[in-house]
Amino acid sequence: MWSDRLPEKRRQRLVERLRSILPAPRGGSRGSKTPLRLPGPKGEPPSPEQIAEELRERPGFAWLDGAETGHRLYRQPLTVLTVRNGRASVKGPGGHARFAAAGFDLLDAAFTAWGGAGSGAALVGYLGYELNGELEELPPPPPDDLGLPDLHLSLYDSALRWDGLSWILEATDAWGSPHSAIETEHVLAAARRRSVEEVPSRGLARGGVASRPSRGGFEAAVERIVGRIASGEIFQMNLCRRLEARLPSRHLWHLYLRLRAASPAERGAFLDLGRGRAVLSISPEVFLTVRGNEVETHPIKGTRPRGANPREDRALARELLESEKDRAELTMIVDVARNDLGRVCETGSVQLVRHAELMTLPTVHHTVSTVRGRLRPETSPADLLRAAFPAASISGAPKIRAMAVVAAEEERRRGPAMGALGWLSLSGDLDLAVAIRTAAVSRGRVAYHAGCGIVADSIPELELAESTAKARAFLSALGAVETA
């Protein structure tokens, strides 16, 4: 269950394994935030896109792409942690170790092994959806044909952060000198001279885009789930279909640039996993943020496509806001989110701050709510994630049974999609998105999951239309269409 913990002796052995790869931070470690200045004549700072072009071929490159809310760019991690099917791999200065470990146990051990490094140290990456099998007794997941880790987190001792006005170097001296401000200022100067790579206008995929299940198979699955709801098995469930295509590795970066152009997101990400593998996300949904002891989650439910003209667009937005079905669905998911946070928050502190507000994106309208709570003392990031993962909006209600139905109805593992991605500071703060509108690239293929919330009065054809609307940015960026 989610509340299970490793016995203390086994947990300590895991901590020692991690410290054999990267030692504990030295005593008196300090985090720092250094405003960066460009050497030479004054001028405009480089854009996040220019910095990304400058850094993207460095080992372990990661771009947490915040559009107007800010950007974080990383390169050259100290340590890389992965878990796949209960086997951990940890690479760092002390070598490469492989051993049996669950993802949440490894995350908990990492905070114990390297905590105290200061706010400049952060784990960056993703937690794949199928880590839910560590938290609850669930049926075996669908087949896995991409072979990506269930968890992939890289530990960095510095980050380049853009706050909308200027660049800041966030760093820690916990393991020696991180990237110096002078060195980083030279990176900025080089980036300012760089042109953002021109994106080819032609299609990026080889061949067409296949849907798993097929469009007809998806509609049949919706009918079965409506039957499960009618029988009282569940109340609501998120059902995904996977769109997949062959993608040459040379087009990885082009695909991400086209995705973010099609639908800029406040929680986007490009995570280079090496060997032609990557995770590309334009997620608009905040899963969890923690600042001090305050935690928030922002579940999204309800979708309408954008209109062809302003009048039609306003009518579609109004239709969504007035829809009893969509509001009821969001209310159910909010209740699940409140229950999840209530597991680790102080009694009475979990509150619905805002409900069913309109969120407008380039391709769709959504409604979103905000739930806030105050974490109990000594609640670690791993404790919070055990309580809340995966997000309520991409599982269902009741959550555990809905996840079991997901495993039965979907044809392929979700992998990084529908999990969580972002950063977790070793100081305890974190910012994670729900990995919706997320593509995973591996073995020469790209896979993108488009999900819909199914309720008692769902109509299969309309749910398929919603799934298609959510996939519009991906298909546009890929320059391809679904095959029959």
C-alpha positions as a Python dict, from the first residue, in 0.01 Angstrom:
ca = {
    (1, 'M'): (0, 0, 0),
    (2, 'W'): (93, 365, -38),
    (3, 'S'): (175, 391, 333),
    (4, 'D'): (420, 99, 337),
    (5, 'R'): (784, 182, 409),
    (6, 'L'): (1107, -14, 391),
    (7, 'P'): (1231, -151, 725),
    (8, 'E'): (1493, 86, 865),
    (9, 'K'): (1789, -150, 812),
    (10, 'R'): (1705, -207, 446),
    (11, 'R'): (1646, 165, 398),
    (12, 'Q'): (1985, 245, 549),
    (13, 'R'): (2156, -9, 321),
    (14, 'L'): (1995, 163, 25),
    (15, 'V'): (2121, 501, 149),
    (16, 'E'): (2473, 357, 179),
    (17, 'R'): (2455, 222, -178),
    (18, 'L'): (2371, 569, -303),
    (19, 'R'): (2650, 732, -102),
    (20, 'S'): (2898, 487, -253),
    (21, 'I'): (2812, 641, -592),
    (22, 'L'): (2793, 1003, -470),
    (23, 'P'): (2902, 1092, -115),
    (24, 'A'): (2687, 1280, 131),
    (25, 'P'): (2702, 1659, 90),
    (26, 'R'): (2983, 1816, 286),
    (27, 'G'): (2903, 1990, 611),
    (28, 'G'): (2805, 2353, 590),
    (29, 'S'): (2688, 2324, 230),
    (30, 'R'): (2524, 2635, 94),
    (31, 'G'): (2290, 2708, -189),
    (32, 'S'): (2332, 3027, -388),
    (33, 'K'): (2145, 3241, -640),
    (34, 'T'): (2373, 3453, -855),
    (35, 'P'): (2236, 3708, -1104),
    (36, 'L'): (2426, 3670, -1430),
    (37, 'R'): (2575, 3951, -1634),
    (38, 'L'): (2687, 3930, -1992),
    (39, 'P'): (3058, 4001, -2047),
    (40, 'G'): (3148, 4278, -2288),
    (41, 'P'): (2911, 4546, -2417),
    (42, 'K'): (2567, 4553, -2264),
    (43, 'G'): (2284, 4402, -2459),
    (44, 'E'): (1966, 4199, -2439),
    (45, 'P'): (2007, 3865, -2259),
    (46, 'P'): (1972, 3553, -2472),
    (47, 'S'): (1630, 3393, -2490),
    (48, 'P'): (1553, 3054, -2330),
    (49, 'E'): (1537, 2913, -2683),
    (50, 'Q'): (1892, 3035, -2756),
    (51, 'I'): (2021, 2889, -2428),
    (52, 'A'): (1852, 2558, -2509),
    (53, 'E'): (2019, 2552, -2852),
    (54, 'E'): (2356, 2617, -2686),
    (55, 'L'): (2319, 2344, -2421),
    (56, 'R'): (2110, 2073, -2585),
    (57, 'E'): (2404, 1855, -2694),
    (58, 'R'): (2559, 1855, -2346),
    (59, 'P'): (2521, 1528, -2150),
    (60, 'G'): (2201, 1504, -1948),
    (61, 'F'): (2041, 1814, -2099),
    (62, 'A'): (1699, 1900, -1954),
    (63, 'W'): (1474, 2199, -2022),
    (64, 'L'): (1180, 2263, -1791),
    (65, 'D'): (997, 2494, -2024),
    (66, 'G'): (777, 2736, -1837),
    (67, 'A'): (667, 2970, -2116),
    (68, 'E'): (579, 3297, -1943),
    (69, 'T'): (624, 3160, -1590),
    (70, 'G'): (997, 3092, -1614),
    (71, 'H'): (1245, 2834, -1742),
    (72, 'R'): (1504, 2603, -1585),
    (73, 'L'): (1783, 2452, -1792),
    (74, 'Y'): (2024, 2183, -1676),
    (75, 'R'): (2324, 1994, -1809),
    (76, 'Q'): (2590, 1750, -1688),
    (77, 'P'): (2419, 1582, -1390),
    (78, 'L'): (2619, 1451, -1097),
    (79, 'T'): (2418, 1131, -1074),
    (80, 'V'): (2147, 957, -1278),
    (81, 'L'): (1893, 730, -1108),
    (82, 'T'): (1660, 498, -1300),
    (83, 'V'): (1423, 219, -1203),
    (84, 'R'): (1267, -34, -1438),
    (85, 'N'): (1062, -333, -1326),
    (86, 'G'): (1199, -314, -971),
    (87, 'R'): (1567, -290, -1075),
    (88, 'A'): (1757, 31, -1002),
    (89, 'S'): (2055, 174, -1189),
    (90, 'V'): (2262, 455, -1034),
    (91, 'K'): (2550, 621, -1221),
    (92, 'G'): (2781, 882, -1072),
    (93, 'P'): (3137, 970, -970),
    (94, 'G'): (3170, 647, -770),
    (95, 'G'): (3079, 422, -1062),
    (96, 'H'): (2769, 240, -1178),
    (97, 'A'): (2562, 22, -947),
    (98, 'R'): (2262, -200, -1025),
    (99, 'F'): (2043, -350, -755),
    (100, 'A'): (1684, -434, -665),
    (101, 'A'): (1485, -130, -550),
    (102, 'A'): (1141, 18, -592),
    (103, 'G'): (1111, 369, -734),
    (104, 'F'): (960, 540, -431),
    (105, 'D'): (1206, 365, -197),
    (106, 'L'): (1495, 490, -412),
    (107, 'L'): (1354, 843, -409),
    (108, 'D'): (1316, 835, -30),
    (109, 'A'): (1674, 708, 7),
    (110, 'A'): (1805, 982, -225),
    (111, 'F'): (1662, 1254, 0),
    (112, 'T'): (1818, 1086, 303),
    (113, 'A'): (2155, 1028, 133),
    (114, 'W'): (2193, 1374, -17),
    (115, 'G'): (1961, 1599, 183),
    (116, 'G'): (2124, 1909, 327),
    (117, 'A'): (2283, 2002, -5),
    (118, 'G'): (2094, 2330, -18),
    (119, 'S'): (1829, 2462, -252),
    (120, 'G'): (2067, 2460, -550),
    (121, 'A'): (2056, 2078, -572),
    (122, 'A'): (1759, 1921, -750),
    (123, 'L'): (1638, 1592, -892),
    (124, 'V'): (1496, 1650, -1240),
    (125, 'G'): (1308, 1404, -1457),
    (126, 'Y'): (993, 1194, -1449),
    (127, 'L'): (802, 930, -1255),
    (128, 'G'): (622, 699, -1499),
    (129, 'Y'): (256, 612, -1454),
    (130, 'E'): (321, 242, -1385),
    (131, 'L'): (494, 326, -1054),
    (132, 'N'): (136, 313, -923),
    (133, 'G'): (190, -64, -899),
    (134, 'E'): (430, 1, -609),
    (135, 'L'): (156, 178, -414),
    (136, 'E'): (-150, -41, -462),
    (137, 'E'): (-234, -401, -552),
    (138, 'L'): (-312, -370, -924),
    (139, 'P'): (-336, -610, -1219),
    (140, 'P'): (-25, -643, -1438),
    (141, 'P'): (12, -340, -1667),
    (142, 'P'): (-34, -364, -2044),
    (143, 'P'): (264, -467, -2263),
    (144, 'D'): (569, -241, -2279),
    (145, 'D'): (726, -193, -2621),
    (146, 'L'): (927, 126, -2561),
    (147, 'G'): (1154, -5, -2286),
    (148, 'L'): (1184, 325, -2100),
    (149, 'P'): (1252, 339, -1723),
    (150, 'D'): (960, 364, -1482),
    (151, 'L'): (1158, 639, -1308),
    (152, 'H'): (1432, 861, -1448),
    (153, 'L'): (1577, 1132, -1223),
    (154, 'S'): (1905, 1320, -1263),
    (155, 'L'): (2071, 1504, -974),
    (156, 'Y'): (2213, 1846, -1069),
    (157, 'D'): (2418, 2083, -854),
    (158, 'S'): (2329, 2390, -1062),
    (159, 'A'): (2057, 2528, -1287),
    (160, 'L'): (2015, 2821, -1520),
    (161, 'R'): (1686, 2990, -1433),
    (162, 'W'): (1504, 3253, -1638),
    (163, 'D'): (1249, 3458, -1440),
    (164, 'G'): (1114, 3646, -1739),
    (165, 'L'): (1360, 3934, -1704),
    (166, 'S'): (1707, 3795, -1639),
    (167, 'W'): (1917, 3483, -1591),
    (168, 'I'): (2009, 3347, -1247),
    (169, 'L'): (2253, 3069, -1162),
    (170, 'E'): (2113, 2853, -883),
    (171, 'A'): (2384, 2627, -740),
    (172, 'T'): (2517, 2442, -438),
    (173, 'D'): (2876, 2382, -325),
    (174, 'A'): (2778, 2052, -156),
    (175, 'W'): (3009, 1843, -379),
    (176, 'G'): (3273, 2098, -470),
    (177, 'S'): (3247, 2385, -714),
    (178, 'P'): (2945, 2372, -948),
    (179, 'H'): (2942, 2559, -1278),
    (180, 'S'): (3089, 2900, -1192),
    (181, 'A'): (2908, 3226, -1263),
    (182, 'I'): (3189, 3336, -1495),
    (183, 'E'): (3176, 3011, -1691),
    (184, 'T'): (2798, 3036, -1715),
    (185, 'E'): (2812, 3398, -1829),
    (186, 'H'): (3028, 3283, -2120),
    (187, 'V'): (2757, 3027, -2203),
    (188, 'L'): (2507, 3314, -2213),
    (189, 'A'): (2735, 3517, -2438),
    (190, 'A'): (2775, 3225, -2679),
    (191, 'A'): (2400, 3164, -2675),
    (192, 'R'): (2327, 3526, -2759),
    (193, 'R'): (2524, 3487, -3082),
    (194, 'R'): (2338, 3170, -3173),
    (195, 'S'): (2041, 3157, -3405),
    (196, 'V'): (1753, 2934, -3307),
    (197, 'E'): (1762, 2636, -3542),
    (198, 'E'): (1520, 2658, -3830),
    (199, 'V'): (1257, 2389, -3807),
    (200, 'P'): (1184, 2200, -4130),
    (201, 'S'): (834, 2249, -4263),
    (202, 'R'): (798, 1898, -4397),
    (203, 'G'): (650, 1608, -4200),
    (204, 'L'): (881, 1456, -3938),
    (205, 'A'): (737, 1106, -3910),
    (206, 'R'): (802, 812, -4137),
    (207, 'G'): (464, 689, -4253),
    (208, 'G'): (133, 758, -4086),
    (209, 'V'): (20, 767, -3725),
    (210, 'A'): (-144, 458, -3578),
    (211, 'S'): (-391, 458, -3288),
    (212, 'R'): (-385, 193, -3013),
    (213, 'P'): (-661, 98, -2973),
    (214, 'S'): (-805, 187, -3311),
    (215, 'R'): (-1069, 459, -3322),
    (216, 'G'): (-1341, 193, -3326),
    (217, 'G'): (-1167, 4, -3047),
    (218, 'F'): (-1154, 322, -2838),
    (219, 'E'): (-1527, 379, -2880),
    (220, 'A'): (-1593, 17, -2780),
    (221, 'A'): (-1380, 65, -2468),
    (222, 'V'): (-1583, 375, -2378),
    (223, 'E'): (-1901, 165, -2403),
    (224, 'R'): (-1755, -101, -2173),
    (225, 'I'): (-1649, 157, -1916),
    (226, 'V'): (-1994, 319, -1921),
    (227, 'G'): (-2127, -30, -1846),
    (228, 'R'): (-1885, -63, -1552),
    (229, 'I'): (-2008, 271, -1421),
    (230, 'A'): (-2372, 165, -1458),
    (231, 'S'): (-2299, -149, -1255),
    (232, 'G'): (-2146, 61, -974),
    (233, 'E'): (-1788, -63, -1021),
    (234, 'I'): (-1648, 289, -1070),
    (235, 'F'): (-1783, 643, -1103),
    (236, 'Q'): (-1531, 795, -1343),
    (237, 'M'): (-1217, 686, -1530),
    (238, 'N'): (-954, 836, -1756),
    (239, 'L'): (-915, 632, -2075),
    (240, 'C'): (-621, 687, -2312),
    (241, 'R'): (-544, 586, -2662),
    (242, 'R'): (-186, 593, -2787),
    (243, 'L'): (-89, 759, -3113),
    (244, 'E'): (241, 628, -3245),
    (245, 'A'): (466, 678, -3545),
    (246, 'R'): (819, 607, -3661),
    (247, 'L'): (1046, 906, -3588),
    (248, 'P'): (1411, 940, -3695),
    (249, 'S'): (1623, 1051, -3399),
    (250, 'R'): (1748, 1354, -3592),
    (251, 'H'): (1394, 1496, -3572),
    (252, 'L'): (1362, 1473, -3193),
    (253, 'W'): (1453, 1835, -3131),
    (254, 'H'): (1251, 1959, -3428),
    (255, 'L'): (943, 1780, -3293),
    (256, 'Y'): (974, 1952, -2957),
    (257, 'L'): (1015, 2296, -3112),
    (258, 'R'): (707, 2238, -3322),
    (259, 'L'): (508, 2106, -3026),
    (260, 'R'): (579, 2412, -2812),
    (261, 'A'): (498, 2639, -3107),
    (262, 'A'): (165, 2464, -3155),
    (263, 'S'): (71, 2482, -2786),
    (264, 'P'): (300, 2672, -2543),
    (265, 'A'): (263, 2528, -2192),
    (266, 'E'): (343, 2655, -1844),
    (267, 'R'): (481, 2312, -1747),
    (268, 'G'): (651, 2194, -2065),
    (269, 'A'): (968, 1983, -2070),
    (270, 'F'): (1236, 1836, -2291),
    (271, 'L'): (1426, 1555, -2114),
    (272, 'D'): (1716, 1398, -2304),
    (273, 'L'): (1750, 1039, -2180),
    (274, 'G'): (2039, 953, -2413),
    (275, 'R'): (2071, 698, -2695),
    (276, 'G'): (1797, 861, -2903),
    (277, 'R'): (1544, 850, -2618),
    (278, 'A'): (1359, 1153, -2483),
    (279, 'V'): (1043, 1280, -2317),
    (280, 'L'): (873, 1583, -2475),
    (281, 'S'): (588, 1750, -2291),
    (282, 'I'): (360, 2050, -2339),
    (283, 'S'): (158, 1983, -2025),
    (284, 'P'): (-73, 2258, -1897),
    (285, 'E'): (-158, 2075, -1571),
    (286, 'V'): (14, 2127, -1237),
    (287, 'F'): (31, 1805, -1036),
    (288, 'L'): (202, 1919, -716),
    (289, 'T'): (389, 2226, -598),
    (290, 'V'): (547, 2257, -253),
    (291, 'R'): (686, 2576, -104),
    (292, 'G'): (782, 2533, 258),
    (293, 'N'): (498, 2334, 410),
    (294, 'E'): (227, 2450, 166),
    (295, 'V'): (121, 2210, -109),
    (296, 'E'): (-109, 2269, -406),
    (297, 'T'): (-257, 2057, -683),
    (298, 'H'): (-450, 2186, -987),
    (299, 'P'): (-671, 1914, -1141),
    (300, 'I'): (-807, 1972, -1492),
    (301, 'K'): (-1126, 1824, -1634),
    (302, 'G'): (-1362, 1922, -1913),
    (303, 'T'): (-1254, 1999, -2269),
    (304, 'R'): (-1386, 2188, -2570),
    (305, 'P'): (-1198, 2259, -2894),
    (306, 'R'): (-1118, 2618, -2987),
    (307, 'G'): (-1364, 2781, -3222),
    (308, 'A'): (-1301, 2877, -3583),
    (309, 'N'): (-1377, 3242, -3503),
    (310, 'P'): (-1408, 3455, -3185),
    (311, 'R'): (-1785, 3417, -3164),
    (312, 'E'): (-1773, 3037, -3194),
    (313, 'D'): (-1480, 3025, -2953),
    (314, 'R'): (-1669, 3220, -2685),
    (315, 'A'): (-1973, 2995, -2734),
    (316, 'L'): (-1763, 2680, -2683),
    (317, 'A'): (-1602, 2823, -2369),
    (318, 'R'): (-1945, 2918, -2231),
    (319, 'E'): (-2081, 2572, -2316),
    (320, 'L'): (-1797, 2416, -2114),
    (321, 'L'): (-1849, 2642, -1814),
    (322, 'E'): (-2224, 2570, -1815),
    (323, 'S'): (-2191, 2193, -1865),
    (324, 'E'): (-2327, 2002, -1564),
    (325, 'K'): (-2153, 1685, -1685),
    (326, 'D'): (-1809, 1845, -1699),
    (327, 'R'): (-1853, 2027, -1368),
    (328, 'A'): (-1965, 1706, -1196),
    (329, 'E'): (-1666, 1520, -1339),
    (330, 'L'): (-1424, 1785, -1213),
    (331, 'T'): (-1593, 1782, -872),
    (332, 'M'): (-1539, 1404, -843),
    (333, 'I'): (-1170, 1444, -927),
    (334, 'V'): (-1131, 1732, -681),
    (335, 'D'): (-1269, 1506, -407),
    (336, 'V'): (-1007, 1240, -493),
    (337, 'A'): (-731, 1505, -488),
    (338, 'R'): (-850, 1635, -148),
    (339, 'N'): (-845, 1281, -12),
    (340, 'D'): (-492, 1225, -145),
    (341, 'L'): (-358, 1543, 15),
    (342, 'G'): (-549, 1468, 336),
    (343, 'R'): (-328, 1162, 387),
    (344, 'V'): (-23, 1381, 458),
    (345, 'C'): (-164, 1726, 544),
    (346, 'E'): (-261, 1870, 881),
    (347, 'T'): (-622, 1801, 978),
    (348, 'G'): (-857, 2067, 843),
    (349, 'S'): (-594, 2237, 627),
    (350, 'V'): (-700, 2093, 289),
    (351, 'Q'): (-916, 2349, 110),
    (352, 'L'): (-1071, 2396, -232),
    (353, 'V'): (-935, 2741, -317),
    (354, 'R'): (-1079, 2784, -668),
    (355, 'H'): (-1317, 2567, -866),
    (356, 'A'): (-1399, 2515, -1235),
    (357, 'E'): (-1215, 2818, -1369),
    (358, 'L'): (-1170, 2850, -1745),
    (359, 'M'): (-826, 2767, -1888),
    (360, 'T'): (-779, 2855, -2254),
    (361, 'L'): (-497, 2700, -2459),
    (362, 'P'): (-419, 2737, -2831),
    (363, 'T'): (-608, 2419, -2927),
    (364, 'V'): (-860, 2358, -2644),
    (365, 'H'): (-1051, 2506, -2349),
    (366, 'H'): (-1042, 2333, -2007),
    (367, 'T'): (-1177, 2391, -1658),
    (368, 'V'): (-934, 2375, -1365),
    (369, 'S'): (-954, 2382, -985),
    (370, 'T'): (-700, 2452, -711),
    (371, 'V'): (-670, 2244, -393),
    (372, 'R'): (-431, 2357, -118),
    (373, 'G'): (-312, 2202, 207),
    (374, 'R'): (-50, 2235, 481),
    (375, 'L'): (187, 1940, 507),
    (376, 'R'): (240, 1777, 843),
    (377, 'P'): (588, 1829, 993),
    (378, 'E'): (854, 1585, 869),
    (379, 'T'): (653, 1495, 557),
    (380, 'S'): (912, 1422, 289),
    (381, 'P'): (862, 1463, -88),
    (382, 'A'): (857, 1083, -114),
    (383, 'D'): (578, 1068, 147),
    (384, 'L'): (373, 1324, -47),
    (385, 'L'): (421, 1141, -376),
    (386, 'R'): (325, 808, -224),
    (387, 'A'): (2, 968, -102),
    (388, 'A'): (-92, 1152, -423),
    (389, 'F'): (61, 961, -717),
    (390, 'P'): (-63, 930, -984),
    (391, 'A'): (-276, 1240, -1029),
    (392, 'A'): (-648, 1198, -972),
    (393, 'S'): (-733, 1355, -1309),
    (394, 'I'): (-561, 1080, -1510),
    (395, 'S'): (-679, 787, -1297),
    (396, 'G'): (-1041, 822, -1182),
    (397, 'A'): (-1281, 761, -895),
    (398, 'P'): (-1258, 561, -685),
    (399, 'K'): (-892, 587, -767),
    (400, 'I'): (-762, 235, -699),
    (401, 'R'): (-1038, 55, -886),
    (402, 'A'): (-1016, 304, -1174),
    (403, 'M'): (-643, 229, -1209),
    (404, 'A'): (-723, -141, -1226),
    (405, 'V'): (-967, -73, -1512),
    (406, 'V'): (-700, 132, -1692),
    (407, 'A'): (-470, -172, -1683),
    (408, 'A'): (-749, -389, -1827),
    (409, 'E'): (-868, -155, -2103),
    (410, 'E'): (-555, 9, -2248),
    (411, 'E'): (-339, -178, -2500),
    (412, 'R'): (5, -40, -2409),
    (413, 'R'): (179, 92, -2098),
    (414, 'R'): (152, 462, -2047),
    (415, 'G'): (516, 490, -1940),
    (416, 'P'): (623, 851, -1878),
    (417, 'A'): (287, 974, -2009),
    (418, 'M'): (25, 1040, -1739),
    (419, 'G'): (294, 1018, -1470),
    (420, 'A'): (470, 1325, -1326),
    (421, 'L'): (763, 1533, -1447),
    (422, 'G'): (956, 1834, -1321),
    (423, 'W'): (1199, 1911, -1037),
    (424, 'L'): (1235, 1817, -670),
    (425, 'S'): (1476, 2031, -469),
    (426, 'L'): (1676, 1848, -201),
    (427, 'S'): (1558, 2126, 30),
    (428, 'G'): (1205, 1981, 6),
    (429, 'D'): (1035, 2220, -239),
    (430, 'L'): (913, 2075, -569),
    (431, 'D'): (722, 2154, -886),
    (432, 'L'): (575, 1864, -1084),
    (433, 'A'): (340, 1860, -1381),
    (434, 'V'): (96, 1588, -1476),
    (435, 'A'): (253, 1435, -1787),
    (436, 'I'): (-44, 1494, -2018),
    (437, 'R'): (20, 1613, -2377),
    (438, 'T'): (344, 1418, -2347),
    (439, 'A'): (537, 1222, -2609),
    (440, 'A'): (794, 951, -2535),
    (441, 'V'): (1058, 868, -2795),
    (442, 'S'): (1242, 535, -2791),
    (443, 'R'): (1353, 264, -3034),
    (444, 'G'): (1293, 489, -3333),
    (445, 'R'): (929, 557, -3245),
    (446, 'V'): (730, 833, -3083),
    (447, 'A'): (423, 759, -2869),
    (448, 'Y'): (170, 1017, -2750),
    (449, 'H'): (-123, 944, -2517),
    (450, 'A'): (-452, 1133, -2549),
    (451, 'G'): (-694, 1067, -2263),
    (452, 'C'): (-1058, 1139, -2181),
    (453, 'G'): (-1257, 1125, -1860),
    (454, 'I'): (-1540, 872, -1896),
    (455, 'V'): (-1857, 913, -1686),
    (456, 'A'): (-2207, 760, -1680),
    (457, 'D'): (-2345, 966, -1968),
    (458, 'S'): (-2035, 960, -2190),
    (459, 'I'): (-2105, 918, -2562),
    (460, 'P'): (-1831, 720, -2741),
    (461, 'E'): (-1824, 940, -3051),
    (462, 'L'): (-1790, 1258, -2842),
    (463, 'E'): (-1515, 1109, -2627),
    (464, 'L'): (-1325, 1016, -2941),
    (465, 'A'): (-1370, 1373, -3067),
    (466, 'E'): (-1229, 1506, -2737),
    (467, 'S'): (-930, 1272, -2766),
    (468, 'T'): (-874, 1397, -3121),
    (469, 'A'): (-885, 1760, -3007),
    (470, 'K'): (-623, 1687, -2740),
    (471, 'A'): (-399, 1524, -3001),
    (472, 'R'): (-427, 1810, -3248),
    (473, 'A'): (-105, 1986, -3138),
    (474, 'F'): (90, 1659, -3158),
    (475, 'L'): (-33, 1569, -3506),
    (476, 'S'): (26, 1923, -3627),
    (477, 'A'): (382, 1922, -3489),
    (478, 'L'): (450, 1581, -3639),
    (479, 'G'): (312, 1687, -3977),
    (480, 'A'): (119, 1363, -4007),
    (481, 'V'): (-235, 1231, -3985),
    (482, 'E'): (-390, 926, -3827),
    (483, 'T'): (-411, 623, -4053),
    (484, 'A'): (-734, 429, -4078),
}
